[in-house]
Amino acid sequence: MSIGTMDEIRGRLRRAVGHYEDTALVNNDLLDDCITQAVTKVNQSFPLEGVGSFNTVANQQSYEPLSNTQYAIKKVYWPVGCNYLVPEDFRAYYRAYENSEMVDEYGTRRVFEPSLVVGMQQVVEFYSRLYENGAYKLNENKVFLDPVPTKSGDAVYFTLYGERYQAATDIKPVHEEPFYEYAKHLLHGALSVGRGAVTSVNSPGGVSMNTNAAANHQKAADDSLKRFMSFLPPIKPGRSWP
């Protein structure tokens, strides 16, 4: 189920900015520009997560595997294939961790010093990041493999963010409100600086009227942007290194 046809979407936007059937001031070209930008914004704000892959080429280190409808690489999985020793500090934490008691039949254990668990997990994460992955991403769209592949045809998998909708008519109801709010933000902004920004009207009979159209459109644009921002997923705090 989509949010409607292009004519229905244009009509709703005209009504939302108070111009109803006005096809002169709010023409289709202006509406289509706002709609296209709003679709792009929704795609970038609510991207699809997917999985992709590419094959290695012997002695080639860098790759750009994204297509035109994919935005960014999230993580690359490329095994180094090397052996390494378990560090002594990890052994010490693990021995301390073993000095615990089992509290149920499922194998759950309770340590006598909670900080031991934190310390052990930090060491595990440190060496996991140091050794488990030999792929690095640059500018969200380029991958560097380390060590450099020595043969062609090995599959390298990665997770990615990609395009969710190709056109406004593809948008699902779950993203209908953020789409319209951003489209209204763009349309009100365009009207606040164009022909919609009328400050006074004079009639042949000598009657004049002052308006605050520009300021009102700008305020409406700001309000729509705030409502759009309220739909964005919360930023998750995190640490880049243990």
FIPAVO-233358 format. One record per residue (C-alpha): residue in three letters; x, y, z. Coordinates in steps of 0.1 Angstrom, whole numbers, plus 2048, in hexadecimal, padded with zeros to 3 digits. Example, Ala and Ser with C-alpha at 12.3 -4.5 7.8 and 13.67 -1.06 7.14 Angstrom:
! FIPAVO-233358
Ala87B7D384E/Ser8897F5847/
END
This chain:
! FIPAVO-233358
Met800800800/Ser80E8227F5/Ile805845800/Gly7F584D7DE/Thr7FB8577BA/Met8108757B0/Asp7F188A7AA/Glu7E48817CC/Ile80588A7DD/Arg8078AB7CA/Gly7E38B47D4/Arg7EA8AC7F9/Leu8098C27F9/Arg7F68DF7E9/Arg7DB8DD803/Ala7F58DA81F/Val8048FC816/Gly7E390D811/His7E390F7EB/Tyr7C98F47E3/Glu7C48F47BD/Asp7DE90E7B6/Thr7F2900799/Ala80292178F/Leu81592A7AF/Val8199067BB/Asn81F8F579A/Asn8288D1794/Asp84D8D878D/Leu8508E87B0/Leu83D8CC7C0/Asp8518B17AF/Asp8728C17BA/Cys8668C17DE/Ile85889D7DB/Thr8798907CC/Gln88E8A07E7/Ala876893802/Val87986F7F5/Thr89F8727F6/Lys89E87F81A/Val887863825/Asn89E849814/Gln8BD858825/Ser8AB85B847/Phe89B839847/Pro8B1824830/Leu8AE7FF82B/Glu8C97E883A/Gly8D57CD823/Val8F17B581B/Gly9087B77FD/Ser9287A67F1/Phe9447A97D8/Asn9607937CC/Thr98479A7D3/Val99D7A17B7/Ala9C17957BC/Asn9D87B07C8/Gln9BC7CA7CA/Gln9B67DA7EB/Ser99B7F47E6/Tyr9777EE7DA/Glu9588047D5/Pro93B7EA7D6/Leu91D8017DB/Ser9038067BF/Asn8F28277B7/Thr8D581E7CF/Gln8EB8157EC/Tyr8F6831804/Ala91182481C/Ile923805827/Lys91C7FB84B/Lys9357DF852/Val94B7C983D/Tyr9537A5845/Trp97579A839/Pro98877F84C/Val9AD785850/Gly9B4760854/Cys9D176486C/Asn9D875288D/Tyr9E07658AD/Leu9E675C8D1/Val9CC7628EC/Pro9DA780900/Glu9E577A924/Asp9CE795932/Phe9B0783923/Arg9BB762934/Ala9BD774955/Tyr99A782951/Tyr98D761947/Arg99C74F964/Ala98C76897B/Tyr96B764969/Glu96C73F96F/Asn96F746994/Ser94974A995/Glu92A73699F/Met90E728989/Val8EC735993/Asp8D572097D/Glu8D3701967/Tyr8D8715947/Gly8FD71D94F/Thr8F874095B/Arg91574A971/Arg91976698B/Val93B77598F/Phe9477829B1/Glu9557A29A2/Pro93F7B2987/Ser95B7C7979/Leu96C7A796D/Val9507A2953/Val9557C6946/Gly97A7C2944/Met9787A1932/Gln95F7AE919/Gln9757CC912/Val9937B690B/Val97E79F8F5/Glu9707BC8E1/Phe9937CC8DE/Tyr9A27AC8CF/Ser9837A58BA/Arg9867C78A9/Leu9AC7C38A6/Tyr9AC7A1896/Glu98A795889/Asn9867AD86C/Gly99E7B8851/Ala9877CF83E/Tyr9857F5842/Lys96C80D833/Leu974830827/Asn95A84C822/Glu93E832826/Asn942825802/Lys9658177FE/Val9737F780C/Phe9987EF813/Leu9A27CB819/Asp9C07C3830/Pro9D37AE828/Val9D07B4802/Pro9BF7967F2/Thr9D777E7E1/Lys9BC76D7CB/Ser99C7777B9/Gly97976A7BF/Asp97776B7E5/Ala9557797F0/Val956797807/Tyr93479E819/Phe9297BF827/Thr90A7CF836/Leu8FD7EF827/Tyr8E380B828/Gly8D080E808/Glu8B281F7F7/Arg890817805/Tyr8798287EB/Gln87F8307C6/Ala8628497C4/Ala84885A7D9/Thr82D8427CE/Asp8418267DD/Ile841835800/Lys82F81F81A/Pro81782E834/Val832829850/His846845840/Glu82985A833/Glu82B87484E/Pro85087B84D/Phe84F87D827/Tyr833897827/Glu8428AB843/Tyr8638AE830/Ala8528B580F/Lys83D8D1820/His85D8DE830/Leu86C8E280D/Leu84D8F07FD/His84790A818/Gly86B914816/Ala8689197F0/Leu84992D7F4/Ser85994380F/Val8729517F6/Gly85F94F7D5/Arg83E95C7C8/Gly82D94F7E7/Ala8409687FD/Val8279847F7/Thr8299A180F/Ser80E9B8801/Val7F19B77E8/Asn7E39D57D6/Ser7C39D77C3/Pro7BA9EE7A5/Gly7A19FE7BC/Gly7BCA0A7D4/Val7B79F07EF/Ser7D79E27FD/Met7DE9C5815/Asn7FD9BB827/Thr80699782D/Asn820983840/Ala820967826/Ala846963826/Ala84A96184B/Asn82C94A84E/His83A932834/Gln85C932845/Lys84D92A866/Ala83990E857/Ala858901847/Asp86A901868/Asp84D8EF879/Ser84C8D485F/Leu8718CE862/Lys86D8CA888/Arg8518B1883/Phe86689E86A/Met88389D882/Ser86D88E89D/Phe86886F887/Leu88D868884/Pro89A84A898/Pro8AE8538B7/Ile8D48558B6/Lys8E38388C8/Pro9008408DE/Gly91E8298D9/Arg9438258DC/Ser95B8208C0/Trp97580D8D5/Pro9737FA8F5/
END
